[in-house]
Amino acid sequence: MRIIMIAILPLAGLILGWVIRWLYARFQLSSSEQRAERVVQDALKEAETKKREALLEVKDKLIRERNQLERETRERRNELQRFERRLLQKEENLEKRLDSLEKEEKAFTDRERLFKEKEVNLEQEQEKWSRELERISGLTAAEAKKLLIQSLENEAKHDAQTTINLIEQEAQRTAEKKSREIIISTIQRIATDISAEVTISTVSLPNDEMKGRIIGREGRNIRTLETLTGVDIIIDDTPEAVVISCFDPIRKEIARVALERLITDGRIHPARIEEVVQKVTKEVSQTVLEEGERILFELAIHGMNNEGIRALGRLHFRTSYGQNVLNHSKEVAILAGMIASEVGADVQTAKRAALLHDIGKGIETEGEGNHAEIGAELAKRIGEEPRVVNAIAAHHNDEEPESLEAVIVQIADAISASRPGARRETLDAYLKRLENLEKIAEGFAGVEKTYAIQAGRELRIMVNNDSVDDAGARSLAKDIAKKIESELKYPGRIKVTIIRETRIIEFAR
């Protein structure tokens, strides 16, 4: 029995523990349900509170919006009332103006009627006086009108011609004075070397034995050099010198430099000649491009393509009457720019046209035409504007100048070519020109002696005092000047000076 009790006790403990645990769980569940119910109740109360608050807020907002709407409505109503009052006032003003206009229209109608009556009366009076004037003068109205118009027309023509003559005289005086001032100022402002650059066509040799080495065995060296450069090499009895002859100045320069380098190097044979000529050709071609770019940079002229730059650079090796053509073109461009700035012309166009005016002299061509025509064609091909093309073509009057810049280029070219020292001429031509000057003067009656001075720019004439008086001296100077103009060609102008003097000599003993 005791054993059974011992066995039952644990089982009873387990059952009792399970019951206690079950009771505790039921108690916890009941407590959780109570808490959940309280939470739900609190949530319902809070929701009801928020609902009431939201309703109050909405009502408050509606009240505010309604007040705002009522205020805006009152303002609109007041504004409409003001607008209505203004319209009524304007309507009253318009009615007053209409009444005033009606009164003015009536007054205007009355005045117009009076004017018409007066006009009719004036026409009647005019016809009466016209008939009276026709009776007195013996002329009809048409004839009198014609005579009056002719008289007024003749008087107007006379006055106009008088005014035109005065303007022309004043313009001639002013223009001559102004043009002299501009040209003198331009010449004084330019600073250019007087000495002219001359292309060298003679190569000096260290000794006469070098001539044989240049010729080579059976003339192969000189033939190779002439074939590669396109020049004629003249080896004659001139001691220690070789002459290079060629129409193309670029080829002449290549041949000169190549020959000088071969002489300095000492190795003269066909292979070496070909090597040196190729190298010098590249160097001269680069020099041509650099000279063209240099002159454009110095004159601040831009926008020219490589063909134009190279044609311009070729002028560095070209001379005309001993004057370097590139330096001459630069000088003409400077002069043209100065003159253009003085007379209000386009300075850049004048400078550009002046720089390119002789560009045709540096172009290889087999066609016909002078350098002005060739230069104009090149300028047109490289995209120069029509004024520049016309100035190039017209600088020797082959075409009519179409712009003020073209005339400026002609003037600048004449100044540069005719200044002292700009160009040289052969001694024979120089002496012949002086002799012709003196012969022309000596052919007039009363001339005793003639002297051509200042390189032929002045001719001084001594006349017989007994056979030529003062008036005759003045007439003689004009006749001699006209004959020089008609028979001689010369740059610039020649001053003719007549000297007539009386010398009375006595001796005191």
Secondary structure, DSSP 4 states (H G I P E B T S, - for coil): -HHHHHHHHHHHHHHHHHHHHHHHHHHHHHHHHHHHHHHHHHHHHHHHHHHHHHHHHHHHHHHHHHHHHHHHHHHHHHHHHHHHHHHHHHHHHHHHHHHHHHHHHHHHHHHHHHHHHHHHHHHHHHHHHHHHHHHHH---HHHHHHHHHHHHHHHHHHHHHHHHHHHHHHHHHHHHHHHHHHHHHHHHH----SSPP----EEE-SSTHHHHHHH-GGGHHHHHHHHHHT-EEE--SSTTEEEEE-S-HHHHHHHHHHHHHHHHH---SHHHHHHHHHHHHHHHHHHHHHHHHHHHHHTT-----HHHHHHHHGGGG-EETTEEHHHHHHHHHHHHHHHHHHHT--HHHHHHHHHTTTGGGG----S---HHHHHHHHHHHTT--HHHHHHHHHTTTSS---SHHHHHHHHHHHHHHHSTTS----HHHHHHHHHHHHHHHHTSTTEEEEEEETTTTEEEEEE-TTT--HHHHHHHHHHHHHHHHHH---SS--EEEEE----------
